[in-house]
């Protein structure tokens, strides 16, 4: 039986962990940016929906 356990070097494992942490940071930053953009656009979208409802009720749509 060929046991390949422990075949990775410590440096390789550290590089893998570093890449995973970098990916996690990028995901967190993108999440914050997207939620910020949506937070800014939310009142505008709600206002547009309100205007459409009022126009529909007044038969102007």
Buried (B, 14 or more C-beta within 10 A) or exposed (E): EEEEEEEEEEEEEEEEEEEEEEEEEEEEEEEEEEEEEEEEEEEEEEEEEEEEEEEEEEEEE
